[in-house]
């Protein structure tokens, strides 16, 4: 099946006992243990829940992985996956990863003795040079947040395979509808399902998919041990959201292209960062490894005052954190997603006071352009 069809026909389109066209919400904390031999699948909801299992099987199917795992948030998924590493291990990560990932690595895991080197992942040679005897993992994110830098996944993941590293890719921006990192050589994929997979700004959830059963057992041990799992209602909302991912993403990235082209020509805009634009660095690489440019872009105004005025005056876009909802969201990375990164490092990355990140929703593109025009004026 094509990926759009698989979003709906994924093995959980009907409930087998009643024939209901939907996964039932099993709202329980514990299960009657009729079999005390230890072979009963469910005993306590932290360790497993039938509703959660459905979502975990769905995301594993969509990413072509062996095992899927659901978590209470995207950063819970990322933190739990990082929990498979040990004190003294060294990780290589893209320097422009999501601010929450940077924070958990530089604070919590650094205190536990996990070493990290940040590199420009658009240059594979920097990954090669960063490998040390104790390097155990590689963490990538493409397109990156918030400057939409493109990492050549087949090349970089090949380097990880040669060095025996566990490779992890954050696929939140692309979703498995547009990009499947496991097919390109990754070992683990993580998602903030809060974003495009949920799709309606009404749920917090995270997902991880492993390429092998063996890695799956390691991730499950952390999931069950940490217990950062979602409730069945949140799981059900993500399952529902996945069904409409194709139509939402198709419409949103089409509008994103129109907005990006329009902004690039605006007199108060100095730069637009979007893989769907001609001339965007790595555009050809993205076209080769993904089925589209996605629905997130960033732009820079010529002055800080213009950026703040836009955020104050825009009407059809919420000024908020997060992305991937049916409504357009304008984010200010220096005060929101990347506020925890020191100013000097933000400046080095190009995350300035003039940068605005846009997650395009389902509004009419002409209405969005008109609203952006008045906000910039």
Protein Blocks (a to p, Z undefined) as FASTA:
>chain_A
ZZklmmmmnopabcfklopacddddddfbdcdfblnopafblbfklocfklmmmmmmmmm
mnopabdcddfbfklmmmmmmmmpcehiacdddfkbcfklmmmmmmmmmmnopacddddf
klmklmmmmpcfklcbdcddddddfklpacdfklmmmmmmmnopacdddfklnopmlocf
klnopabdcddfklmmnonopaccdddddfbfklmmmmmmmmmmnopacdfklmmmmmmm
mmmmmmmmmmmmmmmmmmmmmmmmpmkbcbdcdfkbghiahklmmmmmpgbebjadcddd
fbfklmmmmmmmpmkbccdedehiabdcdddfklmmmmmpcfklmmmnopafkbccdddd
fbdfklmmmmmmmmmZZ
